[in-house]
Amino acid sequence: MAVGITSFVNSFTNRLEAPLRQHLKNVYGCLALSSLTAGAGAYVHLFTNLLEASLLSTLGALGLLIALGVTPDNGKNQKLRLGYLLGFAFLSGLGLGPLLEIVISIDPSIIVTALVGSTVVFVSFSLSSLYAPRGQWLYLGGTLISLSNIAILLLLSNIFLRSVFVYQAQLYLGLILMCGFIIFDTQLIVEKFHMGSKDFIGHSLELFIDLFRVFRYLVEILSIKEQQNRKRKQ
């Protein structure tokens, strides 16, 4: 088994040139830092009285996201842009707090399961994207946009329908979409790098949003399943 893993790692390494490997290290390092910061934001909401999720925090996250988007990478403003990214991640985690409160009241282990599941999903799809032939999955862009439009229509229609079935369908479709976006965005980052973009902070933002939404969808899906299981037992 160890030989197989070593062979896989060597084969994977040989597929990526050294500059790209370094860029991806920066991207995933930044992603890990953003994820930890989001976790800190959720912790602050759940276990401290310092800050709580509110409309103001949501607007703050949106403002930081816009600030990051309109501040181009010039090689000299990395600390500023990293600050925008981490601020956005923190407020995103803070905004997740109310949902996590509900989940904890149902079953705290759901959060751990969702965290492990989202990590496994992200790593698996990222590796499959990087190991695939260059550009193979970029054609998914049009399909993902179309499915995103369907998901938005389901969300809007359910405001009036109030259907549990439609809500669950939207969750599963959203999860499938995010898996597709992980593959698509990973290969897109590689293509952007080959086109001269070294903006690892902006690239990590794309993956952070994918990972964050996978976690959120898994939390909601697992919570619904747990509630349904309890009703059956009763």
N, C-alpha and C positions, 0 to 999 in steps of 0.2 A: 504493500500500500504506500509506504514511504517513497519507494522508487517511482510509483505512478504519480504521486503528488509533485515530486521533484521534476519529473519529465514534463508535467503540465505547466509548472511554473516557468521552466526553461523555454518551453514552446511559446508560452504567453509573452514572456519577456522579449523573445526574438522577434515577435510580431510588431513590437512598438519600438521606434527609434528612441535614443536616449533623451533628446529634447522633449519629445512628447511624454515620455515617462515622467520626467521632472515636472512638466506642466500638470499632469494628472495627479501627481503627489501633492502639488500645491492646491489643486481643486478639491481633492478629497480631504486634505488636511483642513482646509477652510470649511468644508461641509461638516466635518466632525466638530469643529469649534462652534459652528452655528447651531448644530443639533444640541450640544451641551448647553449653549446659551438659552435655547428654547426650553430645555428642561428646567433650567434655573428660573425662567419666567413662570412656568407652570407651578414650580415649587413655591415661589413667592406668593402666588395667588392662593394656593391651597393651605400653606402652613405658616404664613406670616400675615401681619396686618399692615405691611408697608404699602402694597399696591394691590388693586383688584381690577379684574377685567371690566371695562366699561366702554361706552361709545368713544370716550376720549382716547383710550388706548388703541382702539381700532383705527381711529383717524390718525393717530401717531404712527402706527405701523404703515398705513397707506402713505403718509407723508414721507417716511424714511425710504419706502420702496420707490417712490417717485424721485426723491433726492438722489438715490443711487442710480436710477435710470438716466437722469439728466446730467450726471457728473461723469463724463467720459474718462476712461483710464488713460493717463498721460505718463505713467511711470513714476510720478512724484506725489500723487495723492492717494497712495494705497492705504495709508493709515486712516484717512478720512473716509474712504469708501468702505473699508473694513468696519469702521465704526457704524456707518449706515447699515451695513448688512447685519452686524451683531445686534444693533438696536431693533431692527425689523424682526430678527429671530426671537429676541427676548419678548417683545410685545406680542408676537404670534403665539409663543408659549403661554404668555399671560392670558391671552384671549381664549386659549384652550381650557383654562382653569374651570369655568362653569360646567363644561361637558365632563371633565374628569371628576368633578364633585359628584355628579349624578352616577357615574360609573362606579366610583368607590362605594357609594351607597348600595349598589347592586352586587358587585363582587370586585374587590380590589385587584384580584389576580388577573382580571381582564386587561388591565393596563400593562402588566408584565408580558402577558401573552401577545398583545398587540405590538409591543415594543420589539420582542423577539421576532415575531412574524414579519413586521415591516423591515427589519434589518435583513432577514433572510431573503425576502422578496427583492429588496433593493440590490443587495450584493449579487444575487443570482442573475437578475436581469442586466445589471451593469456589466458583469463578466461576460455574459453571453453576447452583449452588444459589442464589447471590445474585442472579443475573440472571433466575431463574425467578419467576413470580408468587408473591407472599407466601403462605407456608403450603402451597404445592402439594405438597411432598415430605414433609410431616409424617405423612401416612398410612403412610409406610414403617415407622414405629415398630413396629407389630405384626408385620409381615413379618420385620423384622430380628431381633426377639426370637425368633420361631419358628425362623429359620435359625440363630441363636446356639445354641438348644437342640439342634438337629441337630448342629452342630459340636462341642458338648460331648459328645454321645452318641458321635460318631465318635472323639473323643479317648479317651474312657473305654473304648470297645470295643476300640480298637487296643492298649490295654495288654495285652489277652489275645490278640488276633489276630496282632499283630506283622506286619501286612500293609503292604507298601510302597505298594500301590494306595490303601488307606484313608488312609494318612498323606498321600499326595500330594493326595487328594481333600479332606482336611481343610485343607491349605494353600491350595488354590485357593478353597475355600468361604470360608475366613477372609479371604482377600484381597478377594473380592467383597463380603463383609460389611463390611469396613472402608471400601471405596469408598462403600457405601450409608450407613454411619454418618457419613462426611464430609459428604455431602449433607444428611442428616437433622440432624446436630448443628449445621451452619452455619445452617440455617433455624430451628432451635430456639433458637439464640443470639439471632437477630433477634427472635423472638417473645418471649423472656424480656426483652429490652431494652424492647420496647414495653409489657411488663407492669410495667416499673419496675425491673428488675434491672440494675444497673450494675457487677456483679462481673466485671470483665474478667479477673481472675486465675483465677477458677473456670471461666469460659468457655474460656479458653486451655488449661486443663488437659484439657478434653474433646477439643479438637482435637489437643493434643499426644499423647494416648493413641492417637488414630486414626492420626496420622502415624507414630508410633513403631512401631505394629503393622504398618502397611503396609510400612515399611522392613524389619522383621524377616521378614515373609512373603516379600517379594521376595528377600531374601538367601538364605533357605532354598530357594526355588523355583529360583533361578538356580544355586545350588550343586548341586542334584540334577541339573539339566539338564547342567551342565558335566561332572559325573561320568559321566552316561549317554553323553555325546558321546565321552568318552575311552575308555569301554568298547567303543563301536562301532568306534573307530579301531584298537583293539587286535585 
